[in-house]
Amino acid sequence: MVTHVGMEKVLEEDNHQDAYELRVRRGYGRVREAWERFIEEALLAGAVVRFRKGVEKKRLRAALIEDEHFKAVCEGDSALLKFHA
């Protein structure tokens, strides 16, 4: 049985570059979606959600964003961009 990581190695070694890149892009997309979901749910307390019109102002009371949170989000975004490039 070949694991996901093993499959990437096989695809890369067998010069199946297109299939390899597609799998990596899909994986990156899942990580990015999880990161964005974390920001929506944990940091912004569900007050701001992608594809929803407006901001749920009542939920903002539960959102506590300190400078360290902002810094962590910026660093996380930078790390994801480096991975994507």
N, CA, C and O atoms as a GROMACS GRO file, in nm:
protein
  340
    1MET      N    1   0.084  -0.119   0.000
    1MET     CA    2   0.000   0.000   0.000
    1MET      C    3   0.089   0.124   0.000
    1MET      O    4   0.182   0.135   0.079
    2VAL      N    5   0.060   0.216  -0.087
    2VAL     CA    6   0.137   0.340  -0.098
    2VAL      C    7   0.062   0.450  -0.025
    2VAL      O    8  -0.055   0.475  -0.052
    3THR      N    9   0.131   0.516   0.067
    3THR     CA   10   0.070   0.628   0.139
    3THR      C   11   0.068   0.750   0.048
    3THR      O   12   0.127   0.750  -0.060
    4HIS      N   13   0.000   0.855   0.095
    4HIS     CA   14  -0.004   0.979   0.016
    4HIS      C   15   0.137   1.032  -0.008
    4HIS      O   16   0.169   1.074  -0.119
    5VAL      N   17   0.219   1.031   0.096
    5VAL     CA   18   0.356   1.081   0.081
    5VAL      C   19   0.432   0.990  -0.014
    5VAL      O   20   0.508   1.037  -0.099
    6GLY      N   21   0.412   0.860   0.000
    6GLY     CA   22   0.477   0.764  -0.090
    6GLY      C   23   0.432   0.784  -0.234
    6GLY      O   24   0.513   0.771  -0.326
    7MET      N   25   0.306   0.815  -0.254
    7MET     CA   26   0.254   0.838  -0.389
    7MET      C   27   0.320   0.959  -0.453
    7MET      O   28   0.355   0.955  -0.571
    8GLU      N   29   0.339   1.066  -0.377
    8GLU     CA   30   0.406   1.184  -0.431
    8GLU      C   31   0.547   1.148  -0.476
    8GLU      O   32   0.594   1.193  -0.580
    9LYS      N   33   0.615   1.067  -0.395
    9LYS     CA   34   0.752   1.028  -0.429
    9LYS      C   35   0.754   0.945  -0.557
    9LYS      O   36   0.839   0.966  -0.643
   10VAL      N   37   0.661   0.851  -0.570
   10VAL     CA   38   0.652   0.769  -0.690
   10VAL      C   39   0.623   0.857  -0.812
   10VAL      O   40   0.687   0.842  -0.916
   11LEU      N   41   0.527   0.948  -0.799
   11LEU     CA   42   0.492   1.035  -0.911
   11LEU      C   43   0.611   1.122  -0.952
   11LEU      O   44   0.637   1.142  -1.071
   12GLU      N   45   0.683   1.173  -0.852
   12GLU     CA   46   0.796   1.259  -0.882
   12GLU      C   47   0.910   1.179  -0.947
   12GLU      O   48   0.969   1.224  -1.046
   13GLU      N   49   0.940   1.062  -0.893
   13GLU     CA   50   1.048   0.980  -0.946
   13GLU      C   51   1.018   0.925  -1.084
   13GLU      O   52   1.109   0.909  -1.165
   14ASP      N   53   0.893   0.898  -1.112
   14ASP     CA   54   0.855   0.842  -1.242
   14ASP      C   55   0.828   0.950  -1.347
   14ASP      O   56   0.771   0.922  -1.452
   15ASN      N   57   0.869   1.072  -1.316
   15ASN     CA   58   0.853   1.184  -1.410
   15ASN      C   59   0.707   1.210  -1.446
   15ASN      O   60   0.677   1.249  -1.559
   16HIS      N   61   0.618   1.189  -1.352
   16HIS     CA   62   0.478   1.225  -1.370
   16HIS      C   63   0.457   1.362  -1.307
   16HIS      O   64   0.378   1.378  -1.214
   17GLN      N   65   0.528   1.458  -1.359
   17GLN     CA   66   0.531   1.591  -1.299
   17GLN      C   67   0.393   1.655  -1.289
   17GLN      O   68   0.360   1.716  -1.188
   18ASP      N   69   0.312   1.642  -1.394
   18ASP     CA   70   0.179   1.704  -1.392
   18ASP      C   71   0.093   1.646  -1.280
   18ASP      O   72   0.027   1.721  -1.208
   19ALA      N   73   0.093   1.514  -1.266
   19ALA     CA   74   0.014   1.450  -1.161
   19ALA      C   75   0.067   1.488  -1.023
   19ALA      O   76  -0.011   1.512  -0.930
   20TYR      N   77   0.198   1.494  -1.010
   20TYR     CA   78   0.260   1.532  -0.884
   20TYR      C   79   0.221   1.675  -0.846
   20TYR      O   80   0.179   1.700  -0.733
   21GLU      N   81   0.233   1.768  -0.940
   21GLU     CA   82   0.200   1.907  -0.912
   21GLU      C   83   0.052   1.923  -0.877
   21GLU      O   84   0.018   2.002  -0.789
   22LEU      N   85  -0.034   1.849  -0.943
   22LEU     CA   86  -0.178   1.856  -0.913
   22LEU      C   87  -0.204   1.811  -0.770
   22LEU      O   88  -0.282   1.875  -0.698
   23ARG      N   89  -0.142   1.703  -0.728
   23ARG     CA   90  -0.162   1.654  -0.590
   23ARG      C   91  -0.108   1.753  -0.488
   23ARG      O   92  -0.169   1.775  -0.384
   24VAL      N   93   0.006   1.812  -0.518
   24VAL     CA   94   0.064   1.910  -0.426
   24VAL      C   95  -0.025   2.033  -0.417
   24VAL      O   96  -0.047   2.086  -0.308
   25ARG      N   97  -0.076   2.080  -0.530
   25ARG     CA   98  -0.165   2.196  -0.530
   25ARG      C   99  -0.292   2.168  -0.450
   25ARG      O  100  -0.339   2.254  -0.375
   26ARG      N  101  -0.347   2.050  -0.467
   26ARG     CA  102  -0.468   2.014  -0.390
   26ARG      C  103  -0.438   2.011  -0.241
   26ARG      O  104  -0.516   2.060  -0.160
   27GLY      N  105  -0.324   1.954  -0.206
   27GLY     CA  106  -0.284   1.950  -0.064
   27GLY      C  107  -0.265   2.090  -0.008
   27GLY      O  108  -0.311   2.119   0.103
   28TYR      N  109  -0.198   2.176  -0.084
   28TYR     CA  110  -0.179   2.314  -0.042
   28TYR      C  111  -0.314   2.382  -0.023
   28TYR      O  112  -0.334   2.455   0.074
   29GLY      N  113  -0.407   2.358  -0.116
   29GLY     CA  114  -0.539   2.418  -0.108
   29GLY      C  115  -0.612   2.378   0.020
   29GLY      O  116  -0.681   2.459   0.082
   30ARG      N  117  -0.595   2.252   0.058
   30ARG     CA  118  -0.660   2.205   0.182
   30ARG      C  119  -0.599   2.271   0.305
   30ARG      O  120  -0.670   2.308   0.399
   31VAL      N  121  -0.468   2.284   0.305
   31VAL     CA  122  -0.401   2.352   0.418
   31VAL      C  123  -0.447   2.497   0.425
   31VAL      O  124  -0.477   2.547   0.534
   32ARG      N  125  -0.453   2.563   0.312
   32ARG     CA  126  -0.495   2.703   0.306
   32ARG      C  127  -0.639   2.719   0.357
   32ARG      O  128  -0.668   2.810   0.434
   33GLU      N  129  -0.729   2.629   0.312
   33GLU     CA  130  -0.868   2.635   0.358
   33GLU      C  131  -0.878   2.615   0.508
   33GLU      O  132  -0.956   2.683   0.576
   34ALA      N  133  -0.800   2.521   0.561
   34ALA     CA  134  -0.802   2.497   0.706
   34ALA      C  135  -0.752   2.619   0.782
   34ALA      O  136  -0.808   2.655   0.885
   35TRP      N  137  -0.647   2.682   0.731
   35TRP     CA  138  -0.592   2.802   0.793
   35TRP      C  139  -0.696   2.914   0.795
   35TRP      O  140  -0.716   2.980   0.897
   36GLU      N  141  -0.762   2.936   0.681
   36GLU     CA  142  -0.863   3.040   0.673
   36GLU      C  143  -0.981   3.010   0.764
   36GLU      O  144  -1.037   3.100   0.826
   37ARG      N  145  -1.019   2.884   0.772
   37ARG     CA  146  -1.131   2.845   0.859
   37ARG      C  147  -1.096   2.868   1.005
   37ARG      O  148  -1.180   2.913   1.083
   38PHE      N  149  -0.972   2.838   1.041
   38PHE     CA  150  -0.927   2.864   1.179
   38PHE      C  151  -0.940   3.013   1.212
   38PHE      O  152  -0.989   3.048   1.320
   39ILE      N  153  -0.898   3.098   1.121
   39ILE     CA  154  -0.906   3.243   1.145
   39ILE      C  155  -1.052   3.285   1.160
   39ILE      O  156  -1.085   3.362   1.250
   40GLU      N  157  -1.139   3.233   1.073
   40GLU     CA  158  -1.282   3.268   1.080
   40GLU      C  159  -1.344   3.224   1.212
   40GLU      O  160  -1.413   3.302   1.277
   41GLU      N  161  -1.320   3.100   1.250
   41GLU     CA  162  -1.388   3.043   1.367
   41GLU      C  163  -1.323   3.077   1.499
   41GLU      O  164  -1.390   3.122   1.592
   42ALA      N  165  -1.193   3.055   1.509
   42ALA     CA  166  -1.126   3.071   1.638
   42ALA      C  167  -1.091   3.217   1.668
   42ALA      O  168  -1.113   3.265   1.779
   43LEU      N  169  -1.038   3.285   1.571
   43LEU     CA  170  -0.990   3.420   1.596
   43LEU      C  171  -1.102   3.523   1.587
   43LEU      O  172  -1.112   3.613   1.670
   44LEU      N  173  -1.186   3.510   1.485
   44LEU     CA  174  -1.293   3.608   1.464
   44LEU      C  175  -1.428   3.562   1.520
   44LEU      O  176  -1.529   3.628   1.498
   45ALA      N  177  -1.429   3.450   1.589
   45ALA     CA  178  -1.549   3.398   1.658
   45ALA      C  179  -1.668   3.383   1.563
   45ALA      O  180  -1.783   3.396   1.605
   46GLY      N  181  -1.641   3.354   1.436
   46GLY     CA  182  -1.750   3.334   1.340
   46GLY      C  183  -1.819   3.461   1.297
   46GLY      O  184  -1.921   3.455   1.228
   47ALA      N  185  -1.766   3.576   1.336
   47ALA     CA  186  -1.829   3.703   1.299
   47ALA      C  187  -1.810   3.735   1.151
   47ALA      O  188  -1.896   3.797   1.088
   48VAL      N  189  -1.698   3.692   1.097
   48VAL     CA  190  -1.667   3.712   0.956
   48VAL      C  191  -1.644   3.576   0.895
   48VAL      O  192  -1.555   3.501   0.937
   49VAL      N  193  -1.725   3.543   0.794
   49VAL     CA  194  -1.714   3.412   0.728
   49VAL      C  195  -1.717   3.434   0.578
   49VAL      O  196  -1.797   3.512   0.526
   50ARG      N  197  -1.629   3.365   0.512
   50ARG     CA  198  -1.622   3.374   0.367
   50ARG      C  199  -1.756   3.338   0.304
   50ARG      O  200  -1.825   3.247   0.352
   51PHE      N  201  -1.793   3.406   0.201
   51PHE     CA  202  -1.916   3.384   0.124
   51PHE      C  203  -2.043   3.423   0.199
   51PHE      O  204  -2.153   3.396   0.150
   52ARG      N  205  -2.031   3.484   0.314
   52ARG     CA  206  -2.148   3.534   0.385
   52ARG      C  207  -2.149   3.685   0.376
   52ARG      O  208  -2.047   3.750   0.398
   53LYS      N  209  -2.263   3.740   0.343
   53LYS     CA  210  -2.273   3.886   0.335
   53LYS      C  211  -2.272   3.944   0.476
   53LYS      O  212  -2.341   3.896   0.566
   54GLY      N  213  -2.195   4.046   0.491
   54GLY     CA  214  -2.196   4.120   0.616
   54GLY      C  215  -2.115   4.056   0.727
   54GLY      O  216  -2.056   3.949   0.713
   55VAL      N  217  -2.115   4.126   0.839
   55VAL     CA  218  -2.044   4.085   0.959
   55VAL      C  219  -2.146   4.069   1.070
   55VAL      O  220  -2.232   4.156   1.088
   56GLU      N  221  -2.137   3.960   1.145
   56GLU     CA  222  -2.228   3.940   1.259
   56GLU      C  223  -2.169   4.014   1.378
   56GLU      O  224  -2.085   3.962   1.451
   57LYS      N  225  -2.214   4.136   1.396
   57LYS     CA  226  -2.156   4.225   1.496
   57LYS      C  227  -2.166   4.171   1.638
   57LYS      O  228  -2.076   4.195   1.719
   58LYS      N  229  -2.272   4.099   1.670
   58LYS     CA  230  -2.288   4.046   1.805
   58LYS      C  231  -2.179   3.944   1.837
   58LYS      O  232  -2.138   3.931   1.953
   59ARG      N  233  -2.132   3.872   1.736
   59ARG     CA  234  -2.026   3.772   1.759
   59ARG      C  235  -1.890   3.838   1.780
   59ARG      O  236  -1.799   3.776   1.835
   60LEU      N  237  -1.876   3.960   1.738
   60LEU     CA  238  -1.747   4.028   1.753
   60LEU      C  239  -1.707   4.044   1.899
   60LEU      O  240  -1.589   4.055   1.931
   61ARG      N  241  -1.805   4.045   1.987
   61ARG     CA  242  -1.774   4.055   2.131
   61ARG      C  243  -1.687   3.939   2.177
   61ARG      O  244  -1.603   3.955   2.265
   62ALA      N  245  -1.707   3.823   2.117
   62ALA     CA  246  -1.631   3.704   2.154
   62ALA      C  247  -1.493   3.700   2.088
   62ALA      O  248  -1.407   3.622   2.128
   63ALA      N  249  -1.473   3.782   1.988
   63ALA     CA  250  -1.345   3.786   1.918
   63ALA      C  251  -1.247   3.870   1.998
   63ALA      O  252  -1.271   3.987   2.026
   64LEU      N  253  -1.138   3.809   2.034
   64LEU     CA  254  -1.035   3.879   2.109
   64LEU      C  255  -0.907   3.871   2.027
   64LEU      O  256  -0.844   3.765   2.018
   65ILE      N  257  -0.870   3.982   1.969
   65ILE     CA  258  -0.753   3.983   1.882
   65ILE      C  259  -0.647   4.074   1.944
   65ILE      O  260  -0.664   4.196   1.952
   66GLU      N  261  -0.541   4.013   1.986
   66GLU     CA  262  -0.428   4.086   2.044
   66GLU      C  263  -0.320   4.102   1.936
   66GLU      O  264  -0.328   4.042   1.830
   67ASP      N  265  -0.221   4.184   1.965
   67ASP     CA  266  -0.112   4.203   1.870
   67ASP      C  267  -0.042   4.071   1.836
   67ASP      O  268  -0.002   4.050   1.722
   68GLU      N  269  -0.028   3.984   1.936
   68GLU     CA  270   0.039   3.856   1.911
   68GLU      C  271  -0.041   3.768   1.815
   68GLU      O  272   0.016   3.693   1.736
   69HIS      N  273  -0.175   3.777   1.820
   69HIS     CA  274  -0.259   3.702   1.726
   69HIS      C  275  -0.240   3.754   1.585
   69HIS      O  276  -0.225   3.677   1.490
   70PHE      N  277  -0.240   3.886   1.573
   70PHE     CA  278  -0.220   3.948   1.442
   70PHE      C  279  -0.085   3.906   1.383
   70PHE      O  280  -0.076   3.873   1.265
   71LYS      N  281   0.018   3.908   1.467
   71LYS     CA  282   0.152   3.870   1.423
   71LYS      C  283   0.154   3.723   1.379
   71LYS      O  284   0.215   3.690   1.278
   72ALA      N  285   0.087   3.636   1.454
   72ALA     CA  286   0.083   3.494   1.420
   72ALA      C  287   0.012   3.471   1.287
   72ALA      O  288   0.054   3.386   1.208
   73VAL      N  289  -0.095   3.545   1.262
   73VAL     CA  290  -0.168   3.532   1.135
   73VAL      C  291  -0.078   3.577   1.020
   73VAL      O  292  -0.073   3.511   0.916
   74CYS      N  293  -0.010   3.688   1.038
   74CYS     CA  294   0.080   3.736   0.932
   74CYS      C  295   0.192   3.637   0.905
   74CYS      O  296   0.226   3.612   0.789
   75GLU      N  297   0.249   3.580   1.010
   75GLU     CA  298   0.356   3.482   0.993
   75GLU      C  299   0.303   3.354   0.926
   75GLU      O  300   0.370   3.296   0.841
   76GLY      N  301   0.183   3.312   0.965
   76GLY     CA  302   0.123   3.194   0.904
   76GLY      C  303   0.095   3.215   0.757
   76GLY      O  304   0.119   3.126   0.675
   77ASP      N  305   0.044   3.332   0.723
   77ASP     CA  306   0.019   3.364   0.581
   77ASP      C  307   0.149   3.363   0.503
   77ASP      O  308   0.154   3.312   0.391
   78SER      N  309   0.254   3.421   0.561
   78SER     CA  310   0.384   3.424   0.493
   78SER      C  311   0.437   3.282   0.471
   78SER      O  312   0.492   3.252   0.365
   79ALA      N  313   0.420   3.196   0.570
   79ALA     CA  314   0.466   3.058   0.556
   79ALA      C  315   0.390   2.986   0.446
   79ALA      O  316   0.448   2.911   0.369
   80LEU      N  317   0.259   3.009   0.439
   80LEU     CA  318   0.180   2.945   0.334
   80LEU      C  319   0.218   2.997   0.196
   80LEU      O  320   0.222   2.920   0.100
   81LEU      N  321   0.247   3.125   0.186
   81LEU     CA  322   0.288   3.181   0.058
   81LEU      C  323   0.422   3.124   0.013
   81LEU      O  324   0.442   3.099  -0.106
   82LYS      N  325   0.514   3.104   0.107
   82LYS     CA  326   0.644   3.044   0.073
   82LYS      C  327   0.624   2.900   0.023
   82LYS      O  328   0.690   2.857  -0.072
   83PHE      N  329   0.535   2.828   0.087
   83PHE     CA  330   0.508   2.691   0.048
   83PHE      C  331   0.447   2.686  -0.090
   83PHE      O  332   0.480   2.598  -0.171
   84HIS      N  333   0.359   2.780  -0.118
   84HIS     CA  334   0.288   2.783  -0.246
   84HIS      C  335   0.382   2.820  -0.360
   84HIS      O  336   0.366   2.771  -0.472
   85ALA      N  337   0.478   2.905  -0.333
   85ALA     CA  338   0.569   2.951  -0.440
   85ALA      C  339   0.664   2.847  -0.482
   85ALA      O  340   0.746   2.871  -0.570
   0.00000   0.00000   0.00000
